[in-house]
Amino acid sequence: MSAKIKNPLYVVKEDHVEKASGLFDLLIKKFNLAPVFEILMNILKMLLDNVQTYQGVKMINEYLDFLNKKFQLFKNFSII
């Protein structure tokens, strides 16, 4: 018995169609969130590059906890 092939996901924009690798990728492409994630990754990289003490690690941990709470709040009140 052969494995059933899943239907691929596609994001349809005004003038072109993009293939999405999963639901998360579909949402990022559909709502054009890639620049937001790029900014967050650059901020995180900048913070991690400058960590030299325990207080720096603690500050970054608090910042990541803050971001996690914001994403959790979004997840709890979103329709997805």
N, C-alpha and C positions, 0 to 999 in steps of 0.2 A: 504494500500500500504506500503510495507516495504522500509526502507531506503537502498539506494544503497551503497554497501560496496566499499570503495576506494581501489585501488591497493596499497599495501605497498611498501615502498622504500627500496631497498637493495643496499649495497655497496659491490662490488665484488673486492676482493684483490687477490693476487697470490694464496694463499692456503686456504682461508676461505671467508665466506660470512657473513656480519653483517647487521642487520636490522636497518634502520634509522627512527627516529620519525618524521622528517620533512626535508624540503629542506636545512635549515641551518645546521642541524645535519648531513645530507648527505654530504654537502660540507666539514664540519669539519673532518668527517671520511675519505672521499675520498682523501683529500690532507694532512692527518695526521697533522692537525692544533691543536689538543688537547694540546700538550705541550706548544704551543705558548700562548694559552688562559690561561693555568695554570700559566705560568710565569707572564702574565699581571695581573692576579687575585692576585698572591702573592705580586707583586709590589704594587698594589692598597691597599691590606690589610696592608702591612708594612707601607705605607704612612698614612693610616687612623688611625693606632694604635698609631702613633707618633704625631698626631695633638693635640695641646694644646692651640694654640693661633689663632687669626683671620688671621694672616699672613700665618700660616700653612694651614688654610682652603683656603685662596686665592691662595697659591701655588698649592695645589692639584686641585683646580678648573681650573687653567691655564693648568696644566698637562692633565687633562681630556679633556679640550677644544682642546689641541694639538692632543691628540689621536683621538678625534672625527673628526678633520679636515683631519687627515691622512686616516681614514676609509672612510670619505666622498670622498676624492680624489680617493681612490681605487675604490669606488662604481661608481663614475662618469666615470672612464676610463676602467672599466672592461666590459667584454662581457656578464655578467650575468644580 
